[in-house]
Amino acid sequence: MDTNNKIKSFTDLVTWQEAHKLVIIIYKITKDFPKDERFGLTSQLCRAVISISSNIAEGFSRGTMKDKIQFYRMAQGSVTEIQNQLLIARDIGYINNEIFTRTAQNTITVHKLINGLIKSSKSK
């Protein structure tokens, strides 16, 4: 962020930064999934995780509170989708419990930050 702490871009949002970190984590995790999952769980996880940061970015650029909140809520839906898919990945043995727990905690953090964006948008 710049020295004035002004948010000028979606990349200045801590919420987007944490969502972006989650993208990197998910891509690293799915790299080790079986190759035959490339069009299944791997694809679903990657598309959902990209949707989180993309919807945060798009919501940031929207002019009305209603539009912003709509995109932030879509991002939340994608976080929940990731949480479900991580459970599946753990339960079928693609990730161990340590990776699951650490990554699930990241999703909780992102979800809470998105809640903050929604509350902040409503108060403006």
DSSP file (Angstrom, degrees, kcal/mol; ACC not computed):
  #  RESIDUE AA STRUCTURE BP1 BP2  ACC     N-H-->O    O-->H-N    N-H-->O    O-->H-N    TCO  KAPPA ALPHA  PHI   PSI    X-CA   Y-CA   Z-CA
    1    1 A M              0   0    0      0, 0.0     6,-0.1     0, 0.0    11,-0.0   0.000 360.0 360.0 360.0 154.0    0.0    0.0    0.0
    2    2 A D    >   -     0   0    0      4,-0.5     3,-1.8     1,-0.1     0, 0.0  -0.179 360.0 -98.2 -73.8 171.9    1.2    3.5   -0.6
    3    3 A T  T 3  S+     0   0    0      1,-0.3    -1,-0.1     2,-0.1     0, 0.0   0.688 121.2  57.6 -67.6 -19.4    2.5    5.8    2.2
    4    4 A N  T 3  S-     0   0    0      2,-0.1    -1,-0.3     1,-0.0     3,-0.1   0.447 104.7-127.1 -88.6   0.1   -0.8    7.6    2.7
    5    5 A N    <   +     0   0    0     -3,-1.8     2,-0.4     1,-0.2    -2,-0.1   0.745  57.2 151.8  58.6  25.3   -2.6    4.3    3.4
    6    6 A K        -     0   0    0      1,-0.0     2,-0.9     2,-0.0    -4,-0.5  -0.699  47.7-131.0 -85.6 136.8   -5.2    5.1    0.7
    7    7 A I        +     0   0    0     -2,-0.4     3,-0.1     1,-0.2    -1,-0.0  -0.798  42.0 155.7 -89.8 109.2   -6.8    2.2   -1.1
    8    8 A K        +     0   0    0     -2,-0.9     2,-0.3     1,-0.2    -1,-0.2   0.652  61.6  28.9-106.1 -22.6   -6.4    3.0   -4.8
    9    9 A S  S >  S-     0   0    0      1,-0.1     3,-2.0    52,-0.0     4,-0.4  -0.933  80.2-111.8-137.8 157.1   -6.6   -0.5   -6.2
   10   10 A F  G >  S+     0   0    0     -2,-0.3     3,-1.3     1,-0.3     6,-0.3   0.798 115.9  67.1 -58.8 -26.7   -8.2   -3.8   -5.4
   11   11 A T  G 3  S+     0   0    0      1,-0.3    -1,-0.3     5,-0.1     6,-0.1   0.668  91.0  62.8 -70.3 -14.4   -4.6   -5.0   -4.8
   12   12 A D  G <  S+     0   0    0     -3,-2.0     2,-0.3     4,-0.1    -1,-0.3   0.649  81.4 100.7 -79.7 -16.4   -4.4   -2.7   -1.8
   13   13 A L    <>  -     0   0    0     -3,-1.3     4,-2.3    -4,-0.4     5,-0.2  -0.553  68.3-147.6 -73.4 126.8   -7.2   -4.6   -0.1
   14   14 A V  H  > S+     0   0    0     -2,-0.3     4,-2.6     1,-0.2     5,-0.2   0.868 100.6  59.5 -59.1 -35.6   -5.9   -7.0    2.6
   15   15 A T  H  > S+     0   0    0      1,-0.2     4,-2.2     2,-0.2    -1,-0.2   0.931 107.1  43.9 -59.4 -46.9   -8.9   -9.2    1.6
   16   16 A W  H  > S+     0   0    0     -6,-0.3     4,-2.8     2,-0.2    -1,-0.2   0.914 112.0  54.0 -64.9 -41.7   -7.7   -9.5   -2.0
   17   17 A Q  H  X S+     0   0    0     -4,-2.3     4,-1.9     1,-0.2    -2,-0.2   0.905 111.4  44.6 -59.6 -43.0   -4.1  -10.1   -0.8
   18   18 A E  H  X S+     0   0    0     -4,-2.6     4,-1.9     2,-0.2    -1,-0.2   0.876 112.7  51.4 -69.9 -37.1   -5.2  -13.0    1.4
   19   19 A A  H  X S+     0   0    0     -4,-2.2     4,-1.8    -5,-0.2    34,-0.2   0.893 108.7  52.2 -64.5 -38.9   -7.4  -14.4   -1.3
   20   20 A H  H  X S+     0   0    0     -4,-2.8     4,-1.9     2,-0.2    -2,-0.2   0.905 106.8  52.4 -63.9 -41.6   -4.5  -14.2   -3.7
   21   21 A K  H  X S+     0   0    0     -4,-1.9     4,-2.4     1,-0.2    -1,-0.2   0.899 107.0  53.8 -58.6 -40.3   -2.3  -16.1   -1.2
   22   22 A L  H  X S+     0   0    0     -4,-1.9     4,-2.7     1,-0.2    -1,-0.2   0.874 104.0  55.5 -63.4 -37.4   -5.1  -18.7   -1.1
   23   23 A V  H  X S+     0   0    0     -4,-1.8     4,-2.5     2,-0.2    -1,-0.2   0.945 109.2  46.8 -57.2 -48.5   -4.9  -19.0   -4.9
   24   24 A I  H  X S+     0   0    0     -4,-1.9     4,-2.2     1,-0.2    -2,-0.2   0.914 112.4  50.1 -62.3 -43.7   -1.2  -19.8   -4.7
   25   25 A I  H  X S+     0   0    0     -4,-2.4     4,-2.5     2,-0.2    -1,-0.2   0.939 111.8  47.2 -59.9 -48.5   -1.7  -22.3   -1.9
   26   26 A I  H  X S+     0   0    0     -4,-2.7     4,-2.9     1,-0.2     5,-0.2   0.905 111.2  51.1 -63.6 -41.8   -4.5  -24.2   -3.9
   27   27 A Y  H  X S+     0   0    0     -4,-2.5     4,-1.1    -5,-0.2    -1,-0.2   0.901 111.8  47.6 -62.8 -39.3   -2.4  -24.2   -7.1
   28   28 A K  H  < S+     0   0    0     -4,-2.2     4,-0.5    -5,-0.2    -2,-0.2   0.907 113.8  47.5 -67.1 -40.9    0.5  -25.7   -5.2
   29   29 A I  H >< S+     0   0    0     -4,-2.5     3,-1.4     1,-0.2    -2,-0.2   0.941 111.7  48.5 -64.6 -47.8   -1.6  -28.3   -3.5
   30   30 A T  H >< S+     0   0    0     -4,-2.9     3,-1.5     1,-0.3    -1,-0.2   0.699  93.3  76.6 -71.3 -17.6   -3.4  -29.4   -6.6
   31   31 A K  T 3< S+     0   0    0     -4,-1.1    -1,-0.3     1,-0.3    -2,-0.2   0.808  97.9  47.9 -58.9 -28.1   -0.1  -29.8   -8.5
   32   32 A D  T <  S+     0   0    0     -3,-1.4    -1,-0.3    -4,-0.5    -2,-0.2   0.395  87.4 110.6 -95.4   2.0    0.3  -33.0   -6.5
   33   33 A F  S <  S-     0   0    0     -3,-1.5     5,-0.1    -4,-0.1    61,-0.0  -0.365  86.3 -80.9 -70.1 157.1   -3.2  -34.4   -7.2
   34   34 A P    >   -     0   0    0      0, 0.0     3,-2.1     0, 0.0     4,-0.2  -0.285  38.0-121.4 -57.8 144.0   -3.4  -37.4   -9.5
   35   35 A K  G >  S+     0   0    0      1,-0.3     3,-1.8     2,-0.2     4,-0.2   0.815 110.8  64.6 -58.6 -31.8   -3.2  -36.5  -13.2
   36   36 A D  G 3  S+     0   0    0      1,-0.3     3,-0.3     2,-0.1    -1,-0.3   0.557  94.5  61.7 -72.6  -4.0   -6.7  -38.0  -13.8
   37   37 A E  G X >S+     0   0    0     -3,-2.1     3,-1.8     1,-0.2     5,-1.4   0.416  71.5 103.8 -93.2  -0.9   -8.2  -35.4  -11.5
   38   38 A R  T < 5S+     0   0    0     -3,-1.8     5,-0.2     1,-0.3    -1,-0.2   0.839  91.0  32.8 -52.2 -37.8   -7.0  -32.6  -13.8
   39   39 A F  T 3 5S+     0   0    0     -3,-0.3    -1,-0.3    -4,-0.2    -2,-0.1   0.353 125.8  45.6-101.5   5.3  -10.6  -32.1  -15.2
   40   40 A G  T <>5S-     0   0    0     -3,-1.8     4,-2.4     3,-0.1     5,-0.2   0.439 124.8  -6.4-109.4-111.8  -12.3  -33.0  -11.9
   41   41 A L  H  >5S+     0   0    0      1,-0.2     4,-2.8     2,-0.2     5,-0.2   0.853 131.1  55.7 -62.1 -37.7  -11.4  -31.8   -8.4
   42   42 A T  H  ><S+     0   0    0     -5,-1.4     4,-2.4     1,-0.2    -1,-0.2   0.951 111.2  43.9 -59.3 -49.6   -8.3  -30.0   -9.5
   43   43 A S  H  > S+     0   0    0     -6,-0.8     4,-2.7    -5,-0.2     5,-0.2   0.911 113.8  50.9 -62.8 -43.5  -10.2  -27.9  -12.1
   44   44 A Q  H  X S+     0   0    0     -4,-2.4     4,-2.4     1,-0.2     5,-0.2   0.925 111.8  46.7 -61.7 -45.8  -13.0  -27.2   -9.6
   45   45 A L  H  X S+     0   0    0     -4,-2.8     4,-2.5     1,-0.2     5,-0.2   0.928 114.3  47.1 -62.6 -45.3  -10.6  -26.1   -6.9
   46   46 A C  H  X S+     0   0    0     -4,-2.4     4,-2.0    -5,-0.2    -2,-0.2   0.913 113.7  46.8 -65.9 -42.7   -8.7  -23.8   -9.2
   47   47 A R  H  X S+     0   0    0     -4,-2.7     4,-1.7    -5,-0.2    -1,-0.2   0.915 114.4  47.5 -65.7 -41.5  -11.7  -22.2  -10.8
   48   48 A A  H  X S+     0   0    0     -4,-2.4     4,-1.2    -5,-0.2    -2,-0.2   0.904 112.0  48.9 -66.9 -41.0  -13.4  -21.6   -7.4
   49   49 A V  H  X S+     0   0    0     -4,-2.5     4,-1.2     1,-0.2     3,-0.2   0.877 111.0  49.8 -70.0 -35.6  -10.2  -20.1   -5.8
   50   50 A I  H  X S+     0   0    0     -4,-2.0     4,-2.3    -5,-0.2    -1,-0.2   0.863 104.6  60.6 -66.7 -34.4   -9.7  -17.8   -8.7
   51   51 A S  H  X S+     0   0    0     -4,-1.7     4,-2.5    -5,-0.2     5,-0.2   0.835  98.1  59.4 -61.1 -33.5  -13.3  -16.8   -8.5
   52   52 A I  H  X S+     0   0    0     -4,-1.2     4,-1.9    -3,-0.2    -1,-0.2   0.983 112.3  34.8 -61.3 -59.1  -12.7  -15.5   -4.9
   53   53 A S  H  X S+     0   0    0     -4,-1.2     4,-2.4   -34,-0.2    -1,-0.2   0.853 117.4  55.3 -67.6 -33.1  -10.0  -12.9   -5.8
   54   54 A S  H  X S+     0   0    0     -4,-2.3     4,-2.7     2,-0.2    -1,-0.2   0.916 109.0  46.4 -65.5 -42.3  -11.7  -12.1   -9.1
   55   55 A N  H  X S+     0   0    0     -4,-2.5     4,-2.6     2,-0.2    -1,-0.2   0.846 111.0  52.4 -70.1 -32.9  -15.0  -11.3   -7.5
   56   56 A I  H  X S+     0   0    0     -4,-1.9     4,-2.2    -5,-0.2    -2,-0.2   0.940 112.0  46.6 -63.9 -45.7  -13.3   -9.2   -4.8
   57   57 A A  H  X S+     0   0    0     -4,-2.4     4,-1.2     2,-0.2    -2,-0.2   0.929 115.0  45.6 -62.0 -45.8  -11.5   -7.2   -7.6
   58   58 A E  H  X S+     0   0    0     -4,-2.7     4,-0.6     1,-0.2     3,-0.3   0.911 111.7  51.6 -66.6 -40.9  -14.7   -6.8   -9.6
   59   59 A G  H >< S+     0   0    0     -4,-2.6     3,-1.1     1,-0.2    -1,-0.2   0.887 104.3  58.4 -60.7 -39.1  -16.7   -5.8   -6.5
   60   60 A F  H 3< S+     0   0    0     -4,-2.2    -1,-0.2     1,-0.2    -2,-0.2   0.862 106.2  48.9 -57.9 -36.7  -14.1   -3.2   -5.6
   61   61 A S  H 3< S+     0   0    0     -4,-1.2    -1,-0.2    -3,-0.3    -2,-0.2   0.563  87.7 106.2 -84.5  -7.6  -14.6   -1.5   -9.0
   62   62 A R    <<  -     0   0    0     -3,-1.1     6,-0.1    -4,-0.6    -3,-0.0  -0.455  62.7-145.3 -75.9 146.6  -18.4   -1.4   -8.8
   63   63 A G  S    S+     0   0    0     -2,-0.1     2,-0.3     4,-0.0    -1,-0.1   0.783  73.2  61.5 -84.4 -29.2  -19.9    2.0   -8.1
   64   64 A T  S  > S-     0   0    0      1,-0.1     4,-2.5     0, 0.0     5,-0.2  -0.722  76.7-128.0-105.1 152.4  -22.9    1.1   -5.9
   65   65 A M  H  > S+     0   0    0     -2,-0.3     4,-2.8     1,-0.2     5,-0.2   0.907 111.0  55.0 -57.2 -44.0  -23.1   -0.6   -2.6
   66   66 A K  H  > S+     0   0    0      1,-0.2     4,-2.0     2,-0.2    -1,-0.2   0.915 110.4  44.9 -59.3 -45.1  -25.5   -3.1   -3.9
   67   67 A D  H  > S+     0   0    0      2,-0.2     4,-1.9     1,-0.2    -1,-0.2   0.921 113.0  50.7 -65.8 -44.6  -23.2   -4.1   -6.8
   68   68 A K  H  X S+     0   0    0     -4,-2.5     4,-2.4     1,-0.2     5,-0.2   0.951 111.8  47.3 -56.3 -51.1  -20.1   -4.3   -4.5
   69   69 A I  H  X S+     0   0    0     -4,-2.8     4,-2.6     1,-0.2    -1,-0.2   0.866 106.7  57.9 -62.5 -37.9  -21.9   -6.5   -2.0
   70   70 A Q  H  X S+     0   0    0     -4,-2.0     4,-1.7    -5,-0.2    -1,-0.2   0.930 110.9  42.2 -58.6 -45.7  -23.2   -8.8   -4.7
   71   71 A F  H  X S+     0   0    0     -4,-1.9     4,-2.0     2,-0.2    -2,-0.2   0.881 112.9  52.6 -70.6 -37.7  -19.7   -9.6   -5.9
   72   72 A Y  H  X S+     0   0    0     -4,-2.4     4,-1.9     1,-0.2    -1,-0.2   0.874 109.1  50.7 -65.4 -35.7  -18.3   -9.9   -2.4
   73   73 A R  H  X S+     0   0    0     -4,-2.6     4,-2.2     2,-0.2    -1,-0.2   0.867 107.1  53.1 -69.8 -35.3  -21.1  -12.4   -1.6
   74   74 A M  H  X S+     0   0    0     -4,-1.7     4,-1.9    -5,-0.2    -2,-0.2   0.901 107.4  52.7 -63.7 -38.5  -20.2  -14.4   -4.7
   75   75 A A  H  X S+     0   0    0     -4,-2.0     4,-1.9     1,-0.2    -2,-0.2   0.909 107.5  51.6 -61.6 -41.5  -16.6  -14.4   -3.4
   76   76 A Q  H  X S+     0   0    0     -4,-1.9     4,-2.2     1,-0.2    -1,-0.2   0.900 106.4  53.8 -61.8 -40.5  -17.9  -15.8   -0.1
   77   77 A G  H  X S+     0   0    0     -4,-2.2     4,-2.0     1,-0.2    -1,-0.2   0.893 107.7  50.5 -60.5 -39.4  -19.8  -18.5   -2.0
   78   78 A S  H  X S+     0   0    0     -4,-1.9     4,-2.3     2,-0.2    -1,-0.2   0.847 106.5  55.0 -68.8 -33.2  -16.6  -19.5   -3.7
   79   79 A V  H  X S+     0   0    0     -4,-1.9     4,-2.3     2,-0.2    -2,-0.2   0.935 108.9  47.8 -62.3 -44.8  -14.8  -19.7   -0.3
   80   80 A T  H  X S+     0   0    0     -4,-2.2     4,-2.1     1,-0.2    -2,-0.2   0.881 109.2  53.9 -63.6 -38.0  -17.5  -22.1    0.9
   81   81 A E  H  X S+     0   0    0     -4,-2.0     4,-2.5     2,-0.2    -1,-0.2   0.919 108.5  49.5 -60.6 -44.2  -17.1  -24.1   -2.3
   82   82 A I  H  X S+     0   0    0     -4,-2.3     4,-2.6     2,-0.2    -2,-0.2   0.912 107.9  54.1 -61.0 -43.5  -13.3  -24.4   -1.6
   83   83 A Q  H  X S+     0   0    0     -4,-2.3     4,-1.6     1,-0.2    -1,-0.2   0.912 110.6  46.4 -59.0 -42.8  -14.0  -25.5    2.0
   84   84 A N  H  X S+     0   0    0     -4,-2.1     4,-1.9     1,-0.2    -1,-0.2   0.926 112.7  49.1 -63.7 -45.7  -16.2  -28.3    0.7
   85   85 A Q  H  X S+     0   0    0     -4,-2.5     4,-2.7     1,-0.2    -2,-0.2   0.830 107.3  55.3 -67.5 -32.1  -13.7  -29.4   -1.9
   86   86 A L  H  X S+     0   0    0     -4,-2.6     4,-2.5     2,-0.2    -1,-0.2   0.892 105.9  52.3 -65.7 -39.1  -10.8  -29.4    0.6
   87   87 A L  H  X S+     0   0    0     -4,-1.6     4,-2.8    -5,-0.2    -2,-0.2   0.922 110.9  47.4 -59.8 -43.9  -12.9  -31.8    2.8
   88   88 A I  H  X S+     0   0    0     -4,-1.9     4,-1.9     2,-0.2     6,-0.2   0.941 110.8  51.1 -62.2 -47.6  -13.3  -34.0   -0.3
   89   89 A A  H  <>S+     0   0    0     -4,-2.7     5,-2.7     1,-0.2     6,-1.1   0.890 114.2  44.7 -58.8 -40.5   -9.6  -33.8   -1.1
   90   90 A R  H ><5S+     0   0    0     -4,-2.5     3,-1.3     4,-0.2    -1,-0.2   0.937 111.9  51.4 -66.8 -46.9   -8.7  -34.8    2.5
   91   91 A D  H 3<5S+     0   0    0     -4,-2.8    -2,-0.2     1,-0.3    -1,-0.2   0.745 111.9  45.8 -68.8 -23.8  -11.3  -37.6    2.7
   92   92 A I  T 3<5S-     0   0    0     -4,-1.9    -1,-0.3    -5,-0.2    -2,-0.2   0.388 119.8-108.3 -98.4   3.9  -10.1  -39.3   -0.5
   93   93 A G  T < 5S+     0   0    0     -3,-1.3    -3,-0.2    -4,-0.3    -2,-0.1   0.652  83.2 122.7  87.6  16.9   -6.5  -38.9    0.5
   94   94 A Y  S   <S+     0   0    0     -5,-2.7     2,-0.3    -6,-0.2    -4,-0.2   0.793  81.9  25.3 -80.5 -27.8   -5.2  -36.2   -1.8
   95   95 A I  S    S-     0   0    0     -6,-1.1    -2,-0.2    -9,-0.1    -1,-0.2  -0.974  83.3-122.3-132.1 150.3   -4.1  -34.0    1.0
   96   96 A N     >  -     0   0    0     -2,-0.3     4,-2.4    -3,-0.1     5,-0.2  -0.344  34.0-101.1 -84.5 172.4   -3.1  -34.9    4.6
   97   97 A N  H  > S+     0   0    0      1,-0.2     4,-2.9     2,-0.2     5,-0.2   0.833 119.6  56.0 -65.1 -33.3   -4.8  -33.5    7.7
   98   98 A E  H  > S+     0   0    0      2,-0.2     4,-2.4     1,-0.2    -1,-0.2   0.939 111.0  43.0 -64.9 -46.8   -2.0  -30.9    8.3
   99   99 A I  H  > S+     0   0    0      2,-0.2     4,-2.5     1,-0.2     5,-0.3   0.908 114.9  51.5 -64.6 -41.6   -2.4  -29.4    4.8
  100  100 A F  H  X S+     0   0    0     -4,-2.4     4,-3.1     2,-0.2     5,-0.2   0.953 111.5  46.0 -58.7 -50.2   -6.1  -29.5    5.2
  101  101 A T  H  X S+     0   0    0     -4,-2.9     4,-2.0     1,-0.2    -2,-0.2   0.916 114.7  46.5 -61.7 -45.9   -6.1  -27.8    8.5
  102  102 A R  H  X S+     0   0    0     -4,-2.4     4,-1.5    -5,-0.2    -1,-0.2   0.921 117.1  43.3 -63.6 -44.4   -3.7  -25.0    7.5
  103  103 A T  H  X S+     0   0    0     -4,-2.5     4,-2.0     2,-0.2    -2,-0.2   0.893 110.9  54.4 -71.2 -39.7   -5.5  -24.4    4.2
  104  104 A A  H  X S+     0   0    0     -4,-3.1     4,-1.9    -5,-0.3    -1,-0.2   0.879 106.1  53.8 -60.5 -37.2   -9.0  -24.5    5.8
  105  105 A Q  H  X S+     0   0    0     -4,-2.0     4,-2.2    -5,-0.2    -1,-0.2   0.893 105.4  53.5 -64.2 -39.1   -7.7  -21.8    8.3
  106  106 A N  H  X S+     0   0    0     -4,-1.5     4,-2.4     1,-0.2    -2,-0.2   0.900 107.5  51.2 -60.2 -40.3   -6.7  -19.7    5.3
  107  107 A T  H  X S+     0   0    0     -4,-2.0     4,-2.5     1,-0.2    -1,-0.2   0.882 108.2  51.7 -66.5 -36.5  -10.3  -20.0    3.9
  108  108 A I  H  X S+     0   0    0     -4,-1.9     4,-2.4     2,-0.2    -1,-0.2   0.917 109.5  50.1 -64.7 -42.7  -11.8  -18.9    7.3
  109  109 A T  H  X S+     0   0    0     -4,-2.2     4,-2.3     2,-0.2    -2,-0.2   0.938 112.0  47.1 -59.3 -48.0   -9.5  -15.9    7.3
  110  110 A V  H  X S+     0   0    0     -4,-2.4     4,-2.4     1,-0.2    -2,-0.2   0.910 110.9  52.2 -62.1 -42.5  -10.6  -14.9    3.8
  111  111 A H  H  X S+     0   0    0     -4,-2.5     4,-2.1     1,-0.2    -1,-0.2   0.919 110.4  47.9 -60.2 -44.5  -14.2  -15.4    4.6
  112  112 A K  H  X S+     0   0    0     -4,-2.4     4,-1.9     1,-0.2    -1,-0.2   0.898 110.9  51.2 -63.7 -40.8  -14.0  -13.2    7.7
  113  113 A L  H  X S+     0   0    0     -4,-2.3     4,-2.0     2,-0.2    -1,-0.2   0.892 108.5  51.2 -64.7 -38.9  -12.2  -10.5    5.6
  114  114 A I  H  X S+     0   0    0     -4,-2.4     4,-2.4     2,-0.2    -1,-0.2   0.906 106.2  55.2 -64.5 -40.2  -14.9  -10.6    3.0
  115  115 A N  H  X S+     0   0    0     -4,-2.1     4,-2.5     1,-0.2    -1,-0.2   0.909 106.8  51.8 -55.7 -41.4  -17.5  -10.2    5.8
  116  116 A G  H  X S+     0   0    0     -4,-1.9     4,-2.7     2,-0.2    -2,-0.2   0.893 107.2  51.5 -62.3 -41.1  -15.6   -7.1    6.7
  117  117 A L  H  X S+     0   0    0     -4,-2.0     4,-2.6     2,-0.2    -1,-0.2   0.911 110.3  49.5 -61.6 -41.9  -15.7   -5.7    3.2
  118  118 A I  H  X S+     0   0    0     -4,-2.4     4,-2.1     2,-0.2    -2,-0.2   0.941 112.9  45.8 -63.2 -46.9  -19.5   -6.3    3.1
  119  119 A K  H  X S+     0   0    0     -4,-2.5     4,-1.4     1,-0.2    -2,-0.2   0.909 113.6  50.0 -62.7 -41.9  -20.0   -4.5    6.4
  120  120 A S  H  < S+     0   0    0     -4,-2.7     4,-0.4     1,-0.2    -1,-0.2   0.890 109.9  50.6 -64.0 -39.9  -17.7   -1.7    5.3
  121  121 A S  H >< S+     0   0    0     -4,-2.6     3,-0.9     1,-0.2    -1,-0.2   0.880 108.9  52.0 -65.8 -37.6  -19.6   -1.3    2.0
  122  122 A K  H 3< S+     0   0    0     -4,-2.1    -1,-0.2     1,-0.2    -2,-0.2   0.794 105.5  55.6 -68.8 -27.7  -22.9   -1.1    3.9
  123  123 A S  T 3<        0   0    0     -4,-1.4    -1,-0.2     1,-0.2    -2,-0.2   0.510 360.0 360.0 -86.4  -2.4  -21.6    1.6    6.2
  124  124 A K    <         0   0    0     -3,-0.9    -1,-0.2    -4,-0.4    -2,-0.1   0.448 360.0 360.0 -95.7 360.0  -20.6    4.0    3.3
